């Protein structure tokens, strides 16, 4: 599944899959427990495909960062937990993205990226290349 269908909703734990749009917002399904909920347009929602991580030279799309983590971990869950110490999280992220901007990428951001990666990995949603192929086939 492409990251443009995966959402982070402010104030709600985990990630959500966009199911359908409604008049006043949309229906989202939790990746944690598969429960569906109605989300109003006034709620703060982030689409994962539009999130980027600051580096010293540019902004790297979240998809690329998640792909680098996947390569580092050989497709498995991360070797560290999002609950590890600030130093461990920063050291791990430095291995994944050596030139990330330490002044603008906070430990809380690193925790979210690791948590999101593990959630997407658990739901087998890390094949971004195949999602593009599937979308192209659907258009044809």
C-alpha positions in Angstrom: 0.0 0.0 0.0 1.3 3.5 -0.8 2.0 5.9 2.0 -0.6 8.3 0.6 -3.3 6.1 2.1 -1.6 5.9 5.5 -2.5 8.6 8.1 -1.3 9.8 11.5 -4.1 11.5 13.4 -3.1 14.0 16.1 -4.2 12.8 19.6 -4.8 9.2 18.4 -2.2 6.4 18.8 -0.7 4.5 15.9 -1.4 4.8 12.2 -4.6 4.6 10.2 -5.5 3.4 6.7 -7.8 5.7 4.7 -10.9 3.7 3.8 -13.2 6.2 2.2 -14.2 9.8 2.1 -17.4 11.2 3.6 -19.1 14.6 3.4 -17.6 15.8 6.7 -14.2 14.0 6.5 -13.4 10.4 6.0 -13.4 6.9 7.5 -10.0 5.6 8.8 -9.1 2.0 9.9 -6.6 1.6 12.7 -3.5 -0.5 11.9 -3.3 -1.6 15.5 -6.8 -3.2 16.1 -8.5 -2.7 12.7 -11.3 -0.6 14.2 -12.8 2.0 11.9 -13.6 5.5 13.0 -14.9 8.7 11.5 -12.5 11.5 11.2 -13.7 15.1 10.8 -12.0 17.6 8.5 -11.3 19.8 11.5 -8.9 17.2 13.0 -5.2 17.5 12.5 -4.2 14.6 10.1 -0.8 14.0 8.5 -0.5 11.8 5.4 2.8 9.8 5.6 3.6 10.4 1.9 3.9 14.2 2.6 6.2 13.9 5.6 9.9 14.5 5.2 12.9 14.4 7.5 15.3 17.4 7.6 19.0 16.8 6.6 21.8 19.2 6.4 21.3 19.6 2.6 17.7 18.8 1.8 14.4 17.2 3.1 14.3 13.4 2.6 10.8 11.9 2.1 9.7 9.6 4.9 9.3 6.8 2.3 13.1 7.0 1.6 13.9 7.0 5.3 11.7 3.9 5.9 13.3 2.2 3.0 16.8 2.8 4.5 15.6 1.4 7.8 14.2 -1.6 6.0 17.5 -2.2 4.2 19.4 -1.9 7.5 17.1 -4.3 9.3 16.7 -6.7 6.3 13.0 -6.2 6.3 12.6 -7.1 10.0 11.5 -5.0 13.0 14.0 -2.5 14.2 16.8 -3.7 16.5 15.9 -0.9 19.0 12.7 0.2 20.6 11.1 3.6 20.3 11.2 3.6 24.1 15.1 3.4 24.2 17.1 6.3 25.5 17.6 9.5 23.5 21.2 8.7 22.8 20.5 5.2 21.5 17.7 6.6 19.3 20.0 9.3 17.9 22.8 6.9 17.3 20.5 4.5 15.4 19.0 7.3 13.3 22.5 8.6 12.5 23.3 5.1 11.1 20.2 5.2 8.9 20.5 8.9 7.8 24.0 10.1 8.6 23.4 13.8 7.6 20.0 14.3 9.4 19.7 17.8 11.0 20.1 17.2 14.7 18.8 20.7 15.5 15.5 20.2 13.6 14.9 16.5 14.0 13.9 15.9 17.7 14.1 12.6 19.6 10.3 12.5 19.6 10.4 12.6 15.8 12.9 9.7 15.7 10.6 7.7 18.1 7.7 8.3 15.8 9.6 7.1 12.7 10.8 4.0 14.5 7.3 3.3 15.8 5.7 3.9 12.4 8.3 1.7 10.7 7.6 -1.2 13.1 3.8 -0.8 12.6 4.1 -0.7 8.8 6.5 -3.7 8.9 4.1 -5.7 11.1 1.2 -5.0 8.7 3.4 -5.8 5.7 3.1 -2.3 4.2 6.7 -1.5 3.4 6.8 -2.5 -0.3 6.6 1.0 -1.7 8.0 0.0 -5.1 5.2 -2.6 -5.7 2.6 -0.1 -4.6 3.6 2.1 -7.6 3.4 -0.9 -9.9 0.0 -1.8 -8.6 -1.3 1.8 -9.1 0.1 1.9 -12.6 -1.6 -1.4 -13.5 -4.9 -0.2 -12.1 -4.7 3.0 -14.2 -4.2 0.9 -17.4 
